[in-house]
Amino acid sequence: DQQVKQNSPSLSVQEGRISILNCDYTNSMFDYFLWYKKYPAEGPTFLISISSIKDKNEDGRFTVFLNKSAKHLSLHIVPSQPGDSAVYFCAANSGNTPLVFGKGTRLSVIA
Amino acid sequence: ETGVTQSPTHLIKTRGQQVTLRCSSQSGHNTVSWYQQALGQGPQFIFQYYREEENGRGNFPPRFSGLQFPNYSSELNVNALELDDSALYLCASSPDGTSGYTFGSGTRLTVV
């Protein structure tokens, strides 16, 4: 069973527009959510996170929204840049339990 | 030392063989986790070590084993390799086992 789901394998967005990446989870024990970005031939790089006590966290062009009742979170990137093209993974955990990852969404930002 | 380094970057092994993958964690990072990322999938948790003892394990058979050393390095050993073991293996370290994990670039293992 997949506890963290990213239902869109890929997303294409024009440069300057908003990118919205979505993630759903099933485990109500998760209380910490993260987004990682991965370029080819590199390991995942931490991007932004959010605790379950919040519903929004912003860091520059990146904002993560959490809807606990819907067990849904999203990552907004605005404005999108060509360098944002990568695979984005949603991950979640509870306390110091291992991270559980989704399958990833490949974002392509077109110039 | 900063960052997490993994070796080798690529490896080809024959079915039935054994393999050892290595990871050098950031100094002070007492927790190391290993993940397997198959093609088109997200990283799947294999196991975690804290201060040289295994303190968590995912749904992987016993032929996947590991070690963590006092110098913040660690190993992932896989015995009796199967074709489905072909994947990217990622090492991640954390100072305290919470969510502040730093990942290495991974080892791409191909089993033929």
Backbone of each chain as ProteinMPNN parsed JSONL, in Angstrom:
{"seq_chain_A": "DQQVKQNSPSLSVQEGRISILNCDYTNSMFDYFLWYKKYPAEGPTFLISISSIKDKNEDGRFTVFLNKSAKHLSLHIVPSQPGDSAVYFCAANSGNTPLVFGKGTRLSVIA", "coords_chain_A": {"N_chain_A": [[0.85, -1.184, 0.0], [0.466, 2.21, -0.789], [1.532, 4.81, 1.037], [2.096, 7.436, 0.608], [1.235, 9.411, -2.023], [1.833, 10.494, -5.286], [0.131, 11.527, -7.808], [0.507, 12.558, -10.318], [2.661, 11.855, -12.79], [4.157, 13.543, -14.354], [4.698, 17.01, -15.24], [4.285, 19.927, -17.11], [5.272, 23.257, -17.445], [5.133, 26.689, -18.322], [7.865, 28.956, -18.363], [7.991, 31.385, -15.793], [5.39, 31.078, -15.068], [3.071, 29.606, -12.631], [3.929, 26.64, -10.885], [2.328, 23.78, -9.755], [2.514, 21.19, -7.629], [1.226, 18.15, -6.53], [0.321, 16.115, -3.685], [-0.792, 13.294, -1.929], [-1.686, 11.655, 1.124], [-2.068, 8.747, 3.21], [-1.672, 7.879, 5.782], [-2.61, 8.803, 8.883], [-0.996, 9.312, 10.996], [1.234, 10.645, 10.212], [3.162, 13.517, 10.717], [4.873, 15.321, 9.738], [6.024, 16.815, 6.843], [7.692, 16.774, 3.743], [9.353, 18.182, 0.918], [11.393, 17.093, -1.666], [13.882, 17.654, -4.103], [15.144, 16.379, -7.112], [17.823, 16.074, -9.236], [19.061, 14.523, -12.267], [21.495, 11.972, -11.74], [22.137, 12.874, -9.25], [21.672, 12.963, -5.66], [18.552, 13.171, -3.774], [17.585, 16.466, -2.872], [16.859, 18.456, -0.119], [14.061, 20.58, -0.047], [11.765, 22.054, 1.029], [9.727, 22.093, 3.977], [6.953, 21.12, 6.108], [5.236, 21.284, 9.14], [2.674, 19.427, 10.826], [1.222, 21.121, 12.401], [0.911, 23.416, 11.138], [-0.52, 25.151, 8.279], [0.593, 26.255, 6.119], [3.683, 27.002, 4.594], [6.308, 29.08, 3.678], [8.981, 29.788, 1.49], [10.813, 31.845, -0.073], [10.45, 31.477, -3.491], [9.021, 29.208, -3.166], [6.25, 27.527, -1.834], [4.562, 25.589, 0.505], [1.53, 23.948, 1.016], [-0.696, 22.604, 3.383], [-3.367, 20.46, 3.839], [-4.915, 19.041, 6.237], [-7.316, 17.733, 6.786], [-8.099, 16.76, 4.342], [-5.957, 15.205, 3.85], [-3.848, 16.064, 2.179], [-1.259, 17.656, 0.4], [0.436, 20.388, -1.168], [2.847, 21.741, -3.414], [3.856, 24.866, -4.354], [5.379, 26.667, -6.888], [6.56, 29.713, -7.721], [7.737, 32.554, -9.437], [8.012, 30.022, -11.96], [11.1, 28.601, -13.023], [13.51, 27.7, -15.57], [15.597, 26.243, -14.38], [14.292, 24.929, -12.382], [13.431, 22.579, -13.344], [13.144, 19.254, -12.739], [12.897, 16.173, -10.835], [10.41, 15.951, -8.431], [9.947, 14.969, -5.145], [7.591, 14.041, -2.759], [7.532, 13.605, 0.723], [7.001, 11.985, 3.897], [6.783, 11.719, 7.466], [6.682, 10.538, 10.891], [7.582, 11.786, 13.917], [10.667, 10.349, 14.633], [10.56, 8.405, 12.712], [11.251, 6.52, 9.686], [11.556, 8.283, 6.553], [8.839, 8.335, 4.288], [8.354, 8.056, 0.94], [6.785, 9.505, -1.979], [6.174, 8.589, -5.467], [7.171, 10.498, -7.08], [7.186, 13.471, -9.149], [7.819, 14.579, -12.341], [8.938, 17.635, -13.208], [8.843, 19.907, -15.824], [10.061, 22.877, -16.909], [9.377, 25.136, -19.286], [11.127, 27.237, -21.407]], "CA_chain_A": [[0.0, 0.0, 0.0], [1.266, 3.413, -0.905], [1.083, 5.769, 2.036], [2.301, 8.769, 0.043], [0.929, 9.268, -3.446], [1.932, 11.618, -6.2], [-0.618, 10.931, -8.904], [0.913, 13.097, -11.614], [4.063, 11.505, -13.045], [4.886, 14.635, -15.003], [4.028, 18.305, -15.326], [5.009, 20.916, -17.92], [4.834, 24.614, -17.133], [5.93, 27.722, -18.992], [8.685, 29.814, -17.518], [7.292, 32.548, -15.259], [4.056, 30.691, -14.553], [3.092, 28.867, -11.379], [3.915, 25.181, -10.912], [1.653, 23.228, -8.583], [2.732, 19.749, -7.516], [0.312, 17.653, -5.518], [0.702, 14.911, -2.947], [-1.8, 12.808, -0.991], [-1.168, 10.64, 2.045], [-3.132, 7.971, 3.831], [-1.35, 7.6, 7.178], [-2.961, 9.972, 9.692], [0.035, 9.522, 12.009], [2.265, 11.53, 9.678], [3.05, 14.871, 11.246], [5.909, 16.167, 9.146], [5.97, 16.592, 5.407], [8.835, 17.402, 3.113], [9.536, 18.089, -0.524], [12.761, 16.959, -2.127], [14.087, 17.88, -5.534], [16.223, 15.498, -7.55], [18.351, 16.167, -10.593], [19.711, 13.276, -12.695], [22.842, 11.657, -11.239], [22.353, 13.471, -7.929], [20.709, 12.511, -4.662], [17.492, 14.14, -3.462], [17.973, 17.643, -2.103], [15.739, 19.0, 0.636], [13.557, 21.838, -0.584], [10.932, 22.765, 1.987], [8.961, 21.155, 4.795], [5.871, 21.705, 6.878], [4.752, 20.499, 10.27], [1.214, 19.278, 10.794], [0.557, 22.178, 13.166], [0.776, 24.568, 10.236], [-1.167, 24.84, 7.004], [1.337, 26.9, 5.037], [5.062, 27.402, 4.863], [6.799, 29.765, 2.491], [10.419, 30.04, 1.445], [11.111, 32.431, -1.378], [9.501, 31.124, -4.546], [8.399, 27.929, -2.851], [5.273, 27.509, -0.757], [3.885, 24.309, 0.682], [0.242, 24.044, 1.676], [-1.126, 21.344, 3.964], [-4.772, 20.322, 4.186], [-4.917, 17.811, 7.021], [-8.6, 17.034, 6.695], [-8.1, 16.067, 3.053], [-4.69, 14.474, 3.753], [-3.329, 16.542, 0.902], [-0.375, 18.813, 0.415], [0.854, 20.831, -2.497], [4.02, 22.616, -3.515], [3.695, 25.898, -5.363], [6.617, 27.331, -7.284], [6.179, 30.861, -8.551], [7.557, 32.093, -10.794], [8.804, 28.86, -12.326], [12.294, 28.893, -13.812], [14.022, 26.483, -16.227], [16.412, 25.49, -13.428], [13.428, 24.151, -11.493], [13.142, 21.308, -14.003], [13.716, 18.167, -11.936], [11.87, 15.313, -10.246], [10.068, 16.406, -7.083], [9.405, 13.915, -4.301], [6.915, 14.349, -1.51], [7.874, 12.607, 1.733], [6.338, 12.232, 5.172], [7.116, 10.821, 8.564], [6.134, 10.862, 12.202], [8.683, 11.716, 14.873], [11.921, 9.967, 13.986], [10.364, 7.25, 11.839], [11.85, 6.756, 8.373], [10.788, 9.016, 5.56], [8.093, 7.572, 3.286], [8.357, 8.883, -0.259], [5.954, 9.235, -3.13], [6.905, 8.137, -6.643], [7.794, 11.641, -7.722], [6.6, 14.155, -10.298], [8.858, 15.225, -13.143], [8.55, 18.983, -13.633], [9.599, 20.515, -16.928], [9.749, 24.291, -17.077], [9.721, 25.435, -20.674], [11.487, 28.646, -21.591]], "C_chain_A": [[0.89, 1.24, 0.0], [0.738, 4.443, 0.064], [1.22, 7.202, 1.56], [2.163, 8.648, -1.465], [1.126, 10.581, -4.184], [1.349, 11.121, -7.513], [-0.247, 11.471, -10.282], [2.378, 12.756, -11.851], [4.858, 12.654, -13.644], [4.014, 15.878, -15.083], [4.901, 19.235, -16.16], [4.416, 22.284, -17.668], [5.72, 25.593, -17.892], [6.686, 28.551, -17.959], [7.88, 31.044, -17.077], [5.925, 32.223, -14.68], [4.21, 29.94, -13.234], [3.113, 27.363, -11.657], [3.245, 24.714, -9.626], [1.824, 21.714, -8.619], [1.92, 19.242, -6.32], [0.775, 16.332, -4.909], [-0.436, 14.559, -1.993], [-1.181, 11.746, -0.086], [-2.328, 9.946, 2.732], [-2.912, 7.767, 5.334], [-1.597, 8.853, 8.036], [-1.935, 10.235, 10.808], [1.145, 10.453, 11.502], [2.072, 12.933, 10.239], [4.127, 15.814, 10.705], [6.021, 15.798, 7.682], [7.081, 17.399, 4.734], [8.722, 17.283, 1.603], [11.033, 18.05, -0.814], [12.771, 17.145, -3.631], [15.261, 17.015, -5.958], [16.565, 15.75, -9.013], [18.953, 14.817, -10.959], [21.128, 13.162, -12.132], [23.159, 12.365, -9.917], [21.357, 12.863, -6.945], [19.634, 13.555, -4.434], [18.029, 15.261, -2.581], [16.743, 18.213, -1.424], [15.357, 20.376, 0.103], [12.807, 22.643, 0.474], [10.135, 21.736, 2.771], [7.84, 21.896, 5.51], [5.472, 20.742, 7.984], [3.236, 20.458, 10.232], [0.489, 20.352, 11.61], [0.358, 23.437, 12.326], [-0.02, 24.164, 9.01], [-0.443, 25.492, 5.821], [2.75, 27.205, 5.51], [5.659, 27.928, 3.572], [8.299, 29.995, 2.607], [10.765, 30.536, 0.051], [10.045, 32.089, -2.401], [8.688, 29.876, -4.244], [7.459, 28.054, -1.654], [4.649, 26.123, -0.688], [2.615, 24.549, 1.491], [-0.145, 22.657, 2.178], [-2.595, 21.415, 4.329], [-4.935, 18.985, 4.91], [-6.208, 17.041, 6.87], [-8.692, 16.237, 5.399], [-6.881, 15.175, 2.884], [-4.007, 14.793, 2.424], [-2.349, 17.686, 1.143], [0.046, 19.149, -1.005], [2.058, 21.754, -2.374], [3.772, 23.588, -4.657], [5.05, 26.545, -5.627], [6.222, 28.501, -8.19], [7.198, 31.993, -8.347], [8.463, 30.89, -11.089], [9.967, 29.276, -13.222], [12.802, 27.6, -14.459], [14.867, 25.619, -15.289], [15.607, 24.69, -12.426], [13.093, 22.786, -12.093], [13.898, 20.183, -13.293], [12.575, 17.231, -11.546], [11.653, 15.758, -8.805], [9.402, 15.254, -6.325], [8.761, 14.524, -3.065], [7.279, 13.242, -0.528], [7.2, 12.98, 3.046], [6.885, 11.292, 6.221], [6.428, 11.29, 9.837], [7.243, 10.708, 13.215], [9.969, 11.383, 14.156], [11.768, 8.674, 13.183], [10.947, 7.556, 10.467], [10.936, 7.557, 7.455], [10.097, 8.044, 4.617], [7.911, 8.499, 2.089], [7.237, 8.511, -1.211], [6.817, 8.852, -4.32], [7.556, 9.283, -7.415], [6.974, 12.196, -8.882], [7.724, 14.858, -11.04], [8.322, 16.556, -13.651], [9.468, 19.446, -14.744], [9.135, 21.95, -17.062], [10.292, 24.716, -18.431], [9.98, 26.927, -20.839], [10.7, 29.289, -22.736]], "O_chain_A": [[1.911, 1.305, 0.685], [-0.394, 4.904, -0.078], [0.529, 8.09, 2.06], [2.881, 7.88, -2.106], [0.648, 11.633, -3.76], [2.003, 10.38, -8.247], [-0.644, 10.903, -11.3], [3.252, 13.308, -11.183], [6.074, 12.738, -13.471], [2.786, 15.817, -15.008], [6.11, 19.322, -15.945], [3.197, 22.452, -17.677], [6.913, 25.351, -18.079], [6.209, 28.804, -16.852], [7.181, 31.662, -17.88], [5.37, 32.995, -13.898], [5.322, 29.673, -12.779], [2.413, 26.874, -12.543], [3.561, 25.199, -8.54], [1.335, 21.044, -9.529], [1.935, 19.838, -5.243], [1.506, 15.554, -5.522], [-0.981, 15.438, -1.324], [-0.264, 11.031, -0.488], [-3.43, 10.488, 2.823], [-3.864, 7.512, 6.072], [-0.873, 9.842, 7.92], [-2.001, 11.262, 11.483], [1.912, 10.988, 12.302], [0.964, 13.469, 10.237], [4.267, 16.95, 11.159], [6.101, 14.623, 7.325], [7.365, 18.538, 5.105], [8.066, 16.378, 1.087], [11.818, 18.843, -0.295], [11.805, 16.836, -4.328], [16.261, 16.927, -5.245], [15.716, 15.652, -9.899], [19.319, 14.044, -10.075], [21.861, 14.149, -12.063], [24.32, 12.442, -9.515], [20.328, 12.318, -7.345], [19.784, 14.703, -4.855], [18.821, 15.032, -1.667], [15.712, 18.429, -2.061], [16.214, 21.219, -0.162], [13.175, 23.778, 0.776], [9.894, 20.631, 2.285], [7.785, 23.126, 5.516], [5.384, 19.533, 7.772], [2.594, 21.347, 9.673], [-0.733, 20.475, 11.517], [-0.283, 24.395, 12.758], [-0.18, 22.976, 8.73], [-0.824, 25.299, 4.666], [2.981, 27.604, 6.652], [5.536, 27.312, 2.514], [8.815, 30.346, 3.668], [10.978, 29.753, -0.874], [8.867, 32.38, -2.197], [7.771, 29.53, -4.988], [7.816, 28.604, -0.613], [4.256, 25.557, -1.709], [2.62, 25.25, 2.503], [0.054, 21.66, 1.484], [-3.022, 22.323, 5.043], [-5.075, 17.936, 4.28], [-6.192, 15.811, 6.831], [-9.295, 15.164, 5.366], [-6.773, 14.462, 1.886], [-3.642, 13.899, 1.659], [-2.582, 18.561, 1.977], [0.015, 18.311, -1.906], [2.248, 22.442, -1.371], [3.511, 23.18, -5.788], [5.768, 26.92, -4.7], [5.642, 28.318, -9.261], [7.492, 32.355, -7.208], [9.55, 30.769, -10.524], [9.844, 30.17, -14.059], [12.546, 26.514, -13.939], [14.85, 24.392, -15.396], [16.16, 23.865, -11.698], [12.528, 21.932, -11.41], [15.128, 20.169, -13.255], [11.42, 17.476, -11.893], [12.611, 15.921, -8.05], [8.435, 14.653, -6.794], [9.323, 15.407, -2.418], [7.329, 12.07, -0.902], [6.868, 14.142, 3.278], [7.386, 10.211, 5.912], [5.704, 12.286, 9.856], [7.795, 9.619, 13.366], [10.333, 12.045, 13.185], [12.736, 7.937, 12.998], [11.121, 8.723, 10.115], [9.711, 7.511, 7.569], [10.689, 7.05, 4.195], [7.374, 9.599, 2.223], [6.792, 7.364, -1.255], [8.041, 8.793, -4.211], [8.388, 9.06, -8.294], [6.182, 11.489, -9.505], [8.484, 15.63, -10.456], [7.369, 16.596, -14.429], [10.692, 19.39, -14.634], [7.955, 22.211, -17.3], [11.494, 24.663, -18.687], [9.16, 27.763, -20.46], [10.884, 30.472, -23.023]]}, "seq_chain_B": "ETGVTQSPTHLIKTRGQQVTLRCSSQSGHNTVSWYQQALGQGPQFIFQYYREEENGRGNFPPRFSGLQFPNYSSELNVNALELDDSALYLCASSPDGTSGYTFGSGTRLTVV", "coords_chain_B": {"N_chain_B": [[34.235, 17.2, 7.684], [32.015, 17.717, 5.017], [28.763, 17.043, 3.662], [27.406, 14.07, 2.08], [28.905, 11.22, 0.93], [29.005, 8.66, -1.525], [30.1, 5.433, -2.557], [30.764, 2.737, -4.857], [30.0, 4.889, -7.731], [28.731, 3.715, -9.834], [27.909, 0.31, -10.598], [28.228, -2.986, -11.758], [26.914, -6.154, -11.417], [26.724, -9.743, -11.253], [23.937, -11.931, -11.238], [23.297, -13.617, -8.183], [25.712, -12.994, -7.04], [27.515, -11.149, -4.461], [27.356, -7.873, -2.977], [28.88, -4.868, -1.812], [28.093, -1.72, -0.728], [29.148, 1.632, -0.118], [29.132, 4.351, 2.232], [29.805, 7.605, 3.261], [29.152, 9.559, 5.871], [28.085, 12.865, 6.99], [30.157, 14.507, 9.343], [29.401, 14.048, 12.731], [26.847, 13.234, 12.266], [24.803, 10.981, 13.529], [22.911, 9.209, 12.704], [22.095, 7.049, 10.098], [20.501, 6.266, 7.092], [19.406, 3.908, 4.667], [18.234, 3.729, 1.349], [16.366, 2.273, -1.332], [15.96, 2.994, -4.684], [14.028, 2.181, -7.206], [13.578, 2.123, -10.783], [11.491, 4.718, -11.847], [10.202, 4.864, -9.449], [9.701, 6.059, -6.064], [12.161, 6.653, -3.457], [12.67, 3.794, -1.41], [12.554, 2.778, 1.903], [15.158, 0.98, 3.412], [16.819, 0.241, 5.714], [17.813, 1.585, 8.939], [20.435, 3.04, 10.845], [21.587, 3.83, 14.087], [24.044, 5.194, 15.946], [25.687, 2.949, 15.423], [23.966, 0.783, 15.676], [21.275, -1.124, 14.379], [18.182, 0.402, 14.027], [15.757, 0.372, 12.837], [13.831, -1.004, 10.21], [12.898, -1.623, 6.879], [10.66, -3.194, 4.5], [12.4, -5.375, 3.516], [14.29, -8.278, 2.526], [16.338, -10.509, 4.627], [18.766, -10.777, 3.316], [19.639, -8.321, 2.714], [21.775, -6.339, 4.398], [23.492, -4.361, 6.903], [26.067, -2.103, 8.117], [27.279, 0.207, 10.524], [29.827, 2.492, 11.248], [32.126, 3.852, 13.734], [33.312, 6.103, 12.661], [31.491, 7.541, 11.223], [30.984, 6.369, 8.8], [29.336, 3.967, 6.67], [27.954, 0.805, 5.572], [26.195, -0.983, 3.032], [25.204, -4.184, 2.499], [24.474, -6.651, 0.139], [23.423, -9.849, -0.38], [23.396, -12.754, -2.542], [22.456, -11.682, -5.066], [19.688, -10.499, -6.976], [17.936, -10.043, -10.09], [16.021, -8.043, -9.789], [17.126, -6.446, -7.9], [18.435, -4.457, -9.082], [18.919, -1.071, -9.078], [18.898, 2.352, -7.873], [20.812, 3.086, -5.115], [20.504, 4.799, -2.181], [22.035, 6.707, 0.327], [21.436, 8.309, 3.389], [21.983, 10.786, 5.826], [21.621, 11.979, 9.198], [21.74, 14.281, 11.913], [20.29, 13.625, 14.179], [18.29, 11.814, 13.661], [15.857, 12.88, 13.045], [13.926, 14.781, 10.724], [15.87, 16.087, 9.257], [17.501, 15.128, 6.947], [20.326, 14.451, 4.949], [21.099, 13.602, 1.698], [23.152, 11.313, -0.154], [24.644, 11.047, -3.475], [24.128, 8.592, -4.471], [24.415, 5.084, -5.456], [24.439, 3.447, -8.442], [23.277, 0.375, -9.086], [23.509, -2.371, -11.144], [22.216, -5.453, -11.932], [22.998, -8.321, -13.66]], "CA_chain_B": [[33.819, 16.787, 6.341], [30.634, 18.094, 4.751], [28.095, 16.274, 2.632], [27.352, 12.607, 2.149], [29.494, 10.666, -0.285], [28.767, 7.239, -1.714], [30.965, 4.781, -3.545], [31.07, 3.426, -6.106], [28.846, 5.579, -8.315], [28.078, 2.712, -10.673], [28.405, -1.038, -10.345], [27.521, -4.069, -12.458], [27.15, -7.445, -10.772], [26.007, -10.886, -11.818], [22.955, -12.569, -10.346], [23.888, -14.566, -7.244], [26.893, -12.432, -6.383], [27.331, -10.289, -3.294], [27.867, -6.528, -3.235], [28.979, -3.951, -0.675], [28.053, -0.307, -1.09], [29.692, 2.402, 0.99], [28.617, 5.692, 2.433], [30.509, 8.395, 4.264], [28.188, 10.574, 6.315], [28.617, 14.107, 7.542], [30.663, 14.404, 10.697], [28.388, 14.382, 13.725], [25.561, 12.631, 11.922], [24.779, 9.672, 14.163], [21.883, 8.366, 12.099], [22.225, 6.856, 8.653], [19.457, 5.444, 6.502], [19.633, 3.461, 3.286], [17.029, 3.636, 0.54], [16.457, 1.725, -2.686], [15.067, 3.664, -5.625], [13.887, 1.494, -8.492], [13.227, 3.031, -11.882], [10.108, 5.188, -11.843], [9.643, 4.799, -8.095], [10.345, 6.88, -5.059], [13.054, 5.89, -2.586], [12.038, 2.885, -0.456], [13.393, 2.624, 3.084], [15.719, -0.357, 3.639], [17.051, 0.192, 7.163], [18.429, 2.761, 9.546], [21.354, 2.787, 11.943], [21.862, 4.925, 15.004], [25.192, 4.862, 16.804], [26.183, 1.621, 15.058], [22.983, -0.283, 15.855], [20.097, -1.012, 13.529], [17.025, 0.798, 14.839], [14.56, 0.429, 12.002], [14.012, -1.789, 9.007], [11.764, -1.657, 5.975], [10.222, -4.497, 4.021], [13.452, -5.978, 2.688], [14.694, -9.575, 3.095], [17.573, -10.502, 5.43], [20.011, -10.717, 2.524], [20.07, -6.919, 2.78], [22.277, -6.09, 5.747], [24.3, -3.152, 6.947], [26.937, -1.808, 9.243], [27.657, 1.607, 10.692], [31.106, 2.541, 11.952], [32.264, 5.049, 14.582], [33.823, 7.264, 11.909], [30.356, 8.055, 10.444], [30.814, 5.658, 7.536], [28.43, 2.826, 6.773], [27.919, -0.111, 4.435], [25.023, -1.787, 2.719], [25.602, -5.439, 1.871], [23.381, -7.437, -0.427], [23.856, -11.187, -0.786], [22.566, -13.492, -3.503], [21.812, -10.643, -5.864], [18.647, -10.854, -7.937], [17.808, -9.029, -11.14], [15.191, -6.951, -9.271], [17.911, -5.585, -7.01], [18.956, -3.348, -9.894], [18.281, 0.16, -8.598], [19.77, 3.363, -7.29], [20.831, 2.942, -3.662], [20.775, 6.107, -1.589], [22.383, 6.799, 1.736], [21.06, 9.616, 3.932], [22.401, 10.9, 7.226], [20.963, 13.003, 9.999], [22.399, 14.418, 13.219], [19.51, 13.147, 15.311], [17.223, 10.908, 13.268], [14.613, 13.554, 12.673], [13.748, 14.915, 9.287], [16.944, 16.824, 8.595], [18.363, 14.163, 6.292], [21.112, 14.83, 3.776], [21.281, 12.426, 0.855], [24.256, 11.206, -1.084], [24.244, 10.975, -4.883], [23.666, 7.25, -4.768], [25.155, 4.09, -6.232], [23.581, 2.773, -9.421], [23.615, -1.04, -9.167], [22.87, -3.148, -12.209], [22.426, -6.896, -11.789], [22.746, -8.956, -14.964]], "C_chain_B": [[32.342, 17.138, 6.144], [30.075, 17.197, 3.673], [28.168, 14.782, 2.896], [27.905, 12.066, 0.842], [29.284, 9.165, -0.334], [29.712, 6.689, -2.77], [30.587, 3.311, -3.673], [29.842, 4.147, -6.646], [28.038, 4.622, -9.185], [28.722, 1.355, -10.428], [27.56, -2.027, -11.144], [27.919, -5.379, -11.807], [26.309, -8.514, -11.463], [25.052, -11.46, -10.783], [23.636, -13.627, -9.486], [25.108, -14.044, -6.509], [26.492, -11.604, -5.167], [27.916, -8.915, -3.605], [27.905, -5.74, -1.921], [29.02, -2.527, -1.191], [28.46, 0.503, 0.14], [29.175, 3.821, 1.021], [29.449, 6.369, 3.52], [29.615, 9.566, 4.647], [28.891, 11.842, 6.765], [29.08, 13.87, 8.97], [29.586, 14.854, 11.677], [27.015, 13.814, 13.442], [25.528, 11.197, 12.423], [23.791, 8.706, 13.544], [22.123, 8.269, 10.606], [21.125, 5.907, 8.197], [19.848, 5.073, 5.086], [18.286, 3.294, 2.598], [17.356, 2.981, -0.794], [15.467, 2.476, -3.566], [15.089, 2.923, -6.949], [13.429, 2.502, -9.538], [11.753, 3.412, -11.812], [9.432, 5.166, -10.487], [10.316, 5.82, -7.202], [11.281, 6.029, -4.215], [12.262, 5.056, -1.576], [13.022, 2.622, 0.679], [13.847, 1.172, 3.25], [15.944, -0.571, 5.127], [17.768, 1.452, 7.616], [19.327, 2.326, 10.696], [21.531, 4.049, 12.769], [22.973, 4.473, 15.932], [25.566, 3.384, 16.669], [25.216, 0.476, 15.324], [21.785, -0.038, 14.951], [18.903, -0.656, 14.402], [15.783, 0.993, 13.985], [14.832, -0.315, 10.719], [12.736, -1.754, 8.185], [11.485, -3.076, 5.519], [11.232, -5.082, 3.033], [13.918, -7.277, 3.347], [16.026, -9.478, 3.824], [18.85, -10.459, 4.612], [20.486, -9.275, 2.327], [20.521, -6.668, 4.223], [23.188, -4.869, 5.726], [25.193, -3.087, 8.158], [27.121, -0.297, 9.302], [28.891, 1.635, 11.58], [31.24, 3.841, 12.737], [32.719, 6.297, 13.825], [32.764, 7.833, 10.962], [30.274, 7.447, 9.05], [29.888, 4.466, 7.748], [28.484, 2.009, 5.492], [26.531, -0.701, 4.284], [25.537, -3.011, 1.985], [24.358, -6.154, 1.35], [23.962, -8.756, -0.916], [22.907, -11.762, -1.827], [21.763, -12.534, -4.372], [20.804, -11.23, -6.851], [18.523, -9.707, -8.951], [17.038, -7.8, -10.639], [15.917, -6.051, -8.278], [18.53, -4.415, -7.776], [18.192, -2.08, -9.539], [19.353, 1.165, -8.236], [19.678, 3.22, -5.772], [21.334, 4.253, -3.053], [21.063, 5.968, -0.106], [21.99, 8.199, 2.201], [21.456, 9.662, 5.402], [21.72, 12.085, 7.888], [21.678, 13.105, 11.337], [21.627, 13.737, 14.336], [18.349, 12.242, 14.928], [15.886, 11.572, 13.026], [14.665, 13.827, 11.184], [14.846, 15.672, 8.566], [17.94, 15.924, 7.918], [19.059, 14.782, 5.087], [21.406, 13.568, 2.99], [22.586, 12.5, 0.084], [23.726, 11.103, -2.514], [23.845, 9.578, -5.314], [24.661, 6.381, -5.512], [24.16, 3.407, -7.15], [24.059, 1.338, -9.574], [22.815, -1.697, -10.287], [23.225, -4.612, -12.013], [22.045, -7.566, -13.111], [22.777, -10.478, -14.835]], "O_chain_B": [[31.518, 16.878, 7.021], [30.821, 16.651, 2.861], [28.871, 14.305, 3.787], [27.421, 12.417, -0.234], [29.371, 8.481, 0.686], [30.074, 7.367, -3.732], [30.137, 2.701, -2.703], [28.756, 4.029, -6.078], [26.813, 4.714, -9.258], [29.904, 1.256, -10.098], [26.335, -1.916, -11.197], [29.104, -5.682, -11.661], [25.33, -8.225, -12.152], [25.346, -11.463, -9.587], [24.438, -14.424, -9.972], [25.496, -14.587, -5.475], [25.312, -11.391, -4.888], [28.854, -8.797, -4.394], [27.064, -5.93, -1.042], [29.881, -2.172, -1.996], [28.169, 0.129, 1.276], [28.831, 4.411, -0.004], [29.75, 5.777, 4.555], [29.359, 10.456, 3.835], [30.113, 11.888, 6.902], [28.457, 13.114, 9.715], [28.945, 15.888, 11.49], [26.117, 13.9, 14.279], [26.139, 10.307, 11.832], [23.831, 7.508, 13.828], [22.33, 9.277, 9.931], [20.856, 4.886, 8.831], [20.534, 5.827, 4.395], [17.329, 2.787, 3.182], [18.463, 3.111, -1.318], [14.286, 2.583, -3.238], [16.046, 3.025, -7.716], [12.955, 3.59, -9.21], [10.879, 2.549, -11.728], [8.232, 5.419, -10.381], [11.363, 6.372, -7.54], [11.201, 4.801, -4.257], [11.309, 5.541, -0.966], [14.182, 2.285, 0.44], [13.03, 0.251, 3.232], [15.338, -1.455, 5.733], [18.251, 2.255, 6.818], [19.025, 1.378, 11.42], [21.613, 5.162, 12.249], [22.837, 3.466, 16.627], [25.738, 2.673, 17.66], [25.599, -0.689, 15.212], [21.338, 1.096, 14.778], [18.636, -1.326, 15.4], [14.86, 1.707, 14.378], [15.943, -0.264, 10.192], [11.633, -1.845, 8.723], [12.008, -4.038, 6.081], [10.93, -5.256, 1.852], [13.942, -7.378, 4.574], [16.759, -8.501, 3.67], [19.913, -10.14, 5.145], [21.59, -9.036, 1.837], [19.724, -6.777, 5.155], [23.6, -4.405, 4.663], [25.096, -3.89, 9.086], [27.12, 0.387, 8.278], [28.982, 0.884, 12.551], [30.553, 4.82, 12.444], [32.53, 7.417, 14.299], [33.1, 8.531, 10.006], [29.555, 7.969, 8.198], [29.687, 4.017, 8.877], [28.991, 2.463, 4.466], [25.799, -0.893, 5.254], [26.224, -2.893, 0.97], [23.337, -6.246, 2.031], [24.868, -8.784, -1.749], [21.769, -11.315, -1.972], [20.533, -12.584, -4.399], [21.019, -12.277, -7.461], [18.943, -8.577, -8.701], [17.351, -6.668, -11.006], [15.388, -5.019, -7.864], [19.084, -3.495, -7.174], [16.971, -2.02, -9.681], [20.548, 0.876, -8.284], [18.582, 3.233, -5.212], [22.422, 4.738, -3.364], [20.411, 5.206, 0.609], [22.194, 9.172, 1.475], [21.282, 8.686, 6.131], [21.308, 13.046, 7.239], [22.174, 12.099, 11.843], [22.217, 13.314, 15.331], [17.507, 11.929, 15.771], [14.882, 10.889, 12.822], [15.394, 13.149, 10.46], [14.749, 15.877, 7.356], [19.119, 15.942, 8.27], [18.461, 15.532, 4.316], [21.901, 12.583, 3.539], [23.063, 13.575, -0.279], [22.516, 11.075, -2.737], [23.287, 9.393, -6.396], [25.616, 6.87, -6.115], [23.159, 2.854, -6.695], [25.13, 1.1, -10.131], [21.592, -1.578, -10.348], [24.401, -4.968, -11.938], [20.932, -7.404, -13.612], [22.586, -11.185, -15.825]]}, "name": "protein", "num_of_chains": 2, "seq": "DQQVKQNSPSLSVQEGRISILNCDYTNSMFDYFLWYKKYPAEGPTFLISISSIKDKNEDGRFTVFLNKSAKHLSLHIVPSQPGDSAVYFCAANSGNTPLVFGKGTRLSVIAETGVTQSPTHLIKTRGQQVTLRCSSQSGHNTVSWYQQALGQGPQFIFQYYREEENGRGNFPPRFSGLQFPNYSSELNVNALELDDSALYLCASSPDGTSGYTFGSGTRLTVV"}
